[in-house]
Every structure is written in C-alpha cells, then in structure tokens.
Amino acid sequence: MTTIAVIGGTGKEGKGLALRWAHAGHSIIIGSRDAARAETAASELNDLLNKDAVRGLGNADAAQAAEVVVLSVPYEAHRATLEMIKDGAQGKVLIDVTAPLDPANKKKAYRVPEGSAGVAAQQFLGENVRVVSAFQNVSYTHLSNVEEDLGCDVLVCGNDKAAKQTVIALAKDAGMAAFNAGPIENSVVAEGLTAVLININIAFKIKNAGIHLTGVPR
Ligand SMILES: NC(=O)c1ccc[n+]([C@@H]2O[C@H](COP(=O)([O-])OP(=O)(O)OC[C@H]3O[C@@H](n4cnc5c(N)ncnc54)[C@H](OP(=O)(O)O)[C@@H]3O)[C@@H](O)[C@H]2O)c1
C-alpha cells in the first residue's frame, strides 16, 4: 500500500481520486494551501468511507510525507503549487492531473509555453522527480461513487517506464484501465482532450464524457 499525497485534494478531481485510493486501501494525505481546509476534507472522506485512511496537511508537508505525489489544481495555480512541493517531491513519482484551459474561455485548450503542463512540471521539478501525466480525462463526477464501474480509460505519459507502471497500477486500484501513451511530451494530447470533452459535455448537457480506447487488449 502506498502513501499518496493529493495536492489540491480539497477540490473536485483530487478529492474523487483520494476517495477511490483510500477505498482501495492506500494511505492518503490531502494537501491544501490551508492545512485546516485539508483536515476538513480528510474527515469528510473518512466519514464517507467509515475508516481512518485520510489525513490533511499543508501542501509542502503533504508532499514531504508521501511516497507518491499527485498534483490536481487548476493550471492557473500550477507553477505556484509546484514551488510549494518541489523539495518534498524530490526522488518521488509526481502524477500531474492538470488540464490547462484558456482562462478567457474554458471551452478552449490552452497552449502552455513549455508544451504542456506535464512538461512544465518535469522541467521545473528536475530529473530527480519522475513526472507522469495522467487522469486529465476522468470527470470528477465518475469518482465519487466508489462502486461505479468507470468505463473510462486513462492515458499515461512520462519519461520513466517504472513510474508509468506505478501510475497504471494506481489507476487500476481506482477502477480504471490505464495505458502507456509515451513520453511526457505526449501529455499535450491528453491535456488538450479535456477541453474537447468539456465541449461534448456542454453539447449533451452532461458532466461525465470520457474516453475509451478500442482495439486494445484488456
Ligand atoms: N473537475 C474535473 O472533473 C476534472 C476532470 C479532469 C481533469 N481536471 C483537472 O484537474 C485539475 C483540478 O481540477 P478541479 O476541478 O479539482 O479544480 P478545483 O476544484 O477548482 O481546484 C482544486 C484545488 O486547487 C486549489 N486551487 C484552486 N485555485 C487555486 C489557485 N488560484 N491557487 C492555488 N491553488 C488553487 C484549491 O485547493 P486549496 O485551496 O485547498 O489549496 C482547490 O481545492 C485541473 O487542472 C482540471 O483541469 C478536472
């Protein structure tokens, strides 16, 4: 079992992932800019699961205390949050869930200067942190019911094969099939797909469009 810090775990996507991983038996630390807010979110999850698997800390302490760090914040907060967790993430796998959207129009993908949020994280954190980009295409609405069969797939991009295997295993624990989708540069595709899914959600007045690969062995 792994100790996983979910930075931004007070929010929609991070809280859903935290819930599923805690349900699967992992030890979870919710990270927040405000430790008290993290503790509140942690008790909420423990109450839902009826066990004591989640605790809350400030972002820097959460990253420091974990074996795997998950970053789940809006792109606008990406760089500032990376600064908070840079030291704590050294030597670890960091899973970046960030999907950059145009701040002026959330229906449009945002072109990150570095190429993608995943690449920006890898460049900023340095080679001692194995950044893996994943889960950008999983709607939070899927995650809150731990019994629901998600039926959606996860694209996993990163430069370290073993780190990607770790993330593929964690995705499985959370009820999702995940696939090695190549180096971290390819995360621009997975990140961009989120804006595509938002448009599909709007067109069908739904909240949970996702992706499902065809033709792959399962
Ligand atoms: N929601 C979805 O269904 C979904 C699906 C796929 C991918 N994503 C991606 O996952 C990431 C998180 O999405 P979300 O919907 O969970 O976001 P969110 O609920 O709006 O925010 C998540 C957390 O990020 C922190 N945060 C928010 N604004 C911030 C700011 N300006 N500066 C610093 N920290 C800030 C907050 O934590 P504290 O205030 O506690 O620090 C907040 O609880 C995004 O990149 C999103 O594109 C979301």
The ligand as an SDF file (V2000), in Angstrom:
LIG
                    3D

 48 52  0  0  0  0  0  0  0  0999 V2000
  -13.1070   18.5700  -12.2920 N   0  0  0  0  0  0  0  0  0  0  0  0
  -12.9650   17.5990  -13.2050 C   0  0  0  0  0  0  0  0  0  0  0  0
  -13.8990   16.8440  -13.4980 O   0  0  0  0  0  0  0  0  0  0  0  0
  -11.6240   17.4110  -13.8740 C   0  0  0  0  0  0  0  0  0  0  0  0
  -11.5030   16.3640  -14.7810 C   0  0  0  0  0  0  0  0  0  0  0  0
  -10.2680   16.1390  -15.3690 C   0  0  0  0  0  0  0  0  0  0  0  0
   -9.1920   16.9730  -15.0920 C   0  0  0  0  0  0  0  0  0  0  0  0
   -9.3580   18.0070  -14.2340 N   0  0  0  0  0  0  0  0  0  0  0  0
   -8.2010   18.8640  -13.9680 C   0  0  0  0  0  0  0  0  0  0  0  0
   -7.7960   18.6130  -12.6370 O   0  0  0  0  0  0  0  0  0  0  0  0
   -7.3160   19.8050  -12.0340 C   0  0  0  0  0  0  0  0  0  0  0  0
   -8.1290   20.0900  -10.7730 C   0  0  0  0  0  0  0  0  0  0  0  0
   -9.4670   20.2820  -11.1540 O   0  0  0  0  0  0  0  0  0  0  0  0
  -10.6060   20.5580  -10.0720 P   0  0  0  0  0  0  0  0  0  0  0  0
  -11.8720   20.6000  -10.8130 O   0  0  0  0  0  0  0  0  0  0  0  0
  -10.4620   19.6330   -8.9320 O   0  0  0  0  0  0  0  0  0  0  0  0
  -10.1990   22.0230   -9.5840 O   0  0  0  0  0  0  0  0  0  0  0  0
  -10.7440   22.8710   -8.3450 P   0  0  0  0  0  0  0  0  0  0  0  0
  -11.7180   22.0650   -7.5690 O   0  0  0  0  0  0  0  0  0  0  0  0
  -11.1720   24.1930   -8.8840 O   0  0  0  0  0  0  0  0  0  0  0  0
   -9.3960   23.1450   -7.5160 O   0  0  0  0  0  0  0  0  0  0  0  0
   -8.6640   22.1160   -6.9090 C   0  0  0  0  0  0  0  0  0  0  0  0
   -7.8720   22.7110   -5.7610 C   0  0  0  0  0  0  0  0  0  0  0  0
   -6.8120   23.5140   -6.2800 O   0  0  0  0  0  0  0  0  0  0  0  0
   -6.5300   24.5550   -5.3310 C   0  0  0  0  0  0  0  0  0  0  0  0
   -6.6330   25.8490   -6.0400 N   0  0  0  0  0  0  0  0  0  0  0  0
   -7.6830   26.3220   -6.7140 C   0  0  0  0  0  0  0  0  0  0  0  0
   -7.4120   27.5570   -7.2230 N   0  0  0  0  0  0  0  0  0  0  0  0
   -6.1710   27.8460   -6.8450 C   0  0  0  0  0  0  0  0  0  0  0  0
   -5.3390   28.9700   -7.0360 C   0  0  0  0  0  0  0  0  0  0  0  0
   -5.7430   30.0200   -7.7820 N   0  0  0  0  0  0  0  0  0  0  0  0
   -4.1070   28.9410   -6.4870 N   0  0  0  0  0  0  0  0  0  0  0  0
   -3.6950   27.8700   -5.7750 C   0  0  0  0  0  0  0  0  0  0  0  0
   -4.4640   26.7570   -5.5540 N   0  0  0  0  0  0  0  0  0  0  0  0
   -5.6870   26.7620   -6.0850 C   0  0  0  0  0  0  0  0  0  0  0  0
   -7.5910   24.5100   -4.2500 C   0  0  0  0  0  0  0  0  0  0  0  0
   -7.0240   23.8860   -3.1190 O   0  0  0  0  0  0  0  0  0  0  0  0
   -6.7240   24.7030   -1.7520 P   0  0  0  0  0  0  0  0  0  0  0  0
   -7.4870   25.9790   -1.8020 O   0  0  0  0  0  0  0  0  0  0  0  0
   -7.2010   23.7730   -0.6990 O   0  0  0  0  0  0  0  0  0  0  0  0
   -5.2480   24.8990   -1.7610 O   0  0  0  0  0  0  0  0  0  0  0  0
   -8.6690   23.6550   -4.8700 C   0  0  0  0  0  0  0  0  0  0  0  0
   -9.4370   22.9370   -3.9290 O   0  0  0  0  0  0  0  0  0  0  0  0
   -7.4680   20.9070  -13.0840 C   0  0  0  0  0  0  0  0  0  0  0  0
   -6.2610   21.1260  -13.7660 O   0  0  0  0  0  0  0  0  0  0  0  0
   -8.5350   20.3410  -14.0240 C   0  0  0  0  0  0  0  0  0  0  0  0
   -8.4080   20.8550  -15.3440 O   0  0  0  0  0  0  0  0  0  0  0  0
  -10.5480   18.2390  -13.6080 C   0  0  0  0  0  0  0  0  0  0  0  0
  1  2  1  0
  2  3  2  0
  2  4  1  0
  4  5  1  0
  4 48  2  0
  5  6  2  0
  6  7  1  0
  7  8  2  0
  8  9  1  0
  8 48  1  0
  9 10  1  0
  9 46  1  0
 10 11  1  0
 11 12  1  0
 11 44  1  0
 12 13  1  0
 13 14  1  0
 14 15  2  0
 14 16  1  0
 14 17  1  0
 17 18  1  0
 18 19  2  0
 18 20  1  0
 18 21  1  0
 21 22  1  0
 22 23  1  0
 23 24  1  0
 23 42  1  0
 24 25  1  0
 25 26  1  0
 25 36  1  0
 26 27  1  0
 26 35  1  0
 27 28  2  0
 28 29  1  0
 29 30  1  0
 29 35  2  0
 30 31  1  0
 30 32  2  0
 32 33  1  0
 33 34  2  0
 34 35  1  0
 36 37  1  0
 36 42  1  0
 37 38  1  0
 38 39  2  0
 38 40  1  0
 38 41  1  0
 42 43  1  0
 44 45  1  0
 44 46  1  0
 46 47  1  0
M  CHG  2   8   1  16  -1
M  END
$$$$
